């Protein structure tokens, strides 16, 4: 990764953050909670993948339609996040593979 890649990545992240700051306050709060959860769960492609920009697109559409954020995602933020990443590889999956076990077969 060269310096230009780093600079371009920072520009993209700043533009992403600016989009979040333009959302209504309740959307911003839920987005921050989603980030906390997703960084703990650890989908591998989270920083570079389409998930976060897609969530912001979804939130922008909801805000433009005048809907509250909980009308869009429901009251369980973690369940919404789990549904978003259900088919994504996580760092836990990588760890299981490094141990030579299939995910979900620990102790068998």
C-alpha positions as CSV (number, residue, x, y, z in Angstrom):
1,X,0.0,0.0,0.0
2,X,1.5,3.3,-1.1
3,X,1.1,6.7,0.3
4,X,-1.4,7.6,-2.5
5,X,-3.6,4.7,-1.4
6,X,-3.5,5.9,2.2
7,X,-4.4,9.4,1.1
8,X,-7.2,8.2,-1.1
9,X,-8.6,6.0,1.7
10,X,-8.6,8.9,4.1
11,X,-10.5,11.1,1.5
12,X,-13.1,8.4,1.1
13,X,-13.5,7.9,4.8
14,X,-13.9,11.6,5.4
15,X,-16.6,11.8,2.7
16,X,-18.3,8.9,4.3
17,X,-18.2,10.6,7.7
18,X,-19.6,13.8,6.2
19,X,-22.6,11.8,4.9
20,X,-23.2,10.4,8.4
21,X,-23.0,13.8,10.0
22,X,-25.7,15.1,7.5
23,X,-28.1,12.5,8.8
24,X,-30.7,13.3,11.6
25,X,-29.3,12.7,15.1
26,X,-31.2,9.5,15.8
27,X,-29.7,8.0,12.6
28,X,-26.3,9.0,13.7
29,X,-26.7,7.4,17.1
30,X,-27.9,4.1,15.6
31,X,-25.1,4.2,13.0
32,X,-22.4,4.6,15.7
33,X,-23.9,1.7,17.7
34,X,-23.9,-0.4,14.5
35,X,-20.2,0.4,14.0
36,X,-19.4,-0.6,17.5
37,X,-21.2,-3.9,17.1
38,X,-19.7,-4.6,13.6
39,X,-16.2,-3.9,14.7
40,X,-16.6,-6.4,17.5
41,X,-18.1,-9.1,15.3
42,X,-15.5,-8.4,12.7
43,X,-16.6,-9.0,9.1
44,X,-13.4,-9.2,7.1
45,X,-14.4,-6.7,4.4
46,X,-15.9,-4.1,6.7
47,X,-13.5,-1.2,6.1
48,X,-13.2,-1.7,2.3
49,X,-16.5,-3.4,1.4
50,X,-19.8,-2.1,0.3
51,X,-21.6,-2.7,3.7
52,X,-21.1,0.7,5.4
53,X,-21.8,2.9,2.3
54,X,-24.9,0.7,1.7
55,X,-26.1,1.4,5.2
56,X,-25.6,5.1,4.8
57,X,-27.5,5.0,1.4
58,X,-30.3,3.1,3.2
59,X,-30.4,5.6,6.0
60,X,-30.4,8.6,3.7
61,X,-33.4,7.2,1.8
62,X,-35.2,6.6,5.1
63,X,-34.5,10.1,6.3
64,X,-35.6,11.6,3.0
65,X,-38.9,9.7,3.3
66,X,-39.4,11.1,6.8
67,X,-39.1,7.8,8.6
68,X,-37.5,7.3,12.0
69,X,-34.5,5.0,12.1
70,X,-36.2,2.4,14.2
71,X,-39.0,2.2,11.6
72,X,-36.3,1.1,9.1
73,X,-34.3,-1.3,11.2
74,X,-36.5,-2.3,14.1
75,X,-35.6,-2.0,17.8
76,X,-32.8,-4.6,17.9
77,X,-29.7,-3.1,16.3
78,X,-27.6,-6.2,16.8
79,X,-30.2,-8.4,15.1
80,X,-30.3,-6.0,12.1
81,X,-26.5,-6.1,11.9
82,X,-26.4,-9.9,12.2
83,X,-28.8,-10.1,9.3
84,X,-26.6,-7.7,7.2
85,X,-23.5,-9.9,7.7
86,X,-25.0,-13.4,7.8
87,X,-23.2,-14.4,4.6
88,X,-20.0,-12.6,5.3
89,X,-16.8,-14.1,6.5
90,X,-15.7,-12.9,9.9
91,X,-12.4,-13.0,11.8
92,X,-13.9,-15.7,14.0
93,X,-14.3,-17.9,10.8
94,X,-10.7,-17.3,10.0
95,X,-9.7,-18.3,13.5
96,X,-11.7,-21.5,13.3
97,X,-10.1,-22.3,9.9
98,X,-6.6,-21.7,11.4
99,X,-7.4,-24.3,14.1
100,X,-8.5,-26.7,11.4
101,X,-12.1,-26.9,12.6
102,X,-15.3,-26.1,10.8
103,X,-17.1,-23.1,12.3
104,X,-19.6,-24.3,14.9
105,X,-18.0,-27.7,15.5
106,X,-15.8,-26.8,18.5
107,X,-15.4,-29.7,20.9
108,X,-16.8,-32.4,18.7
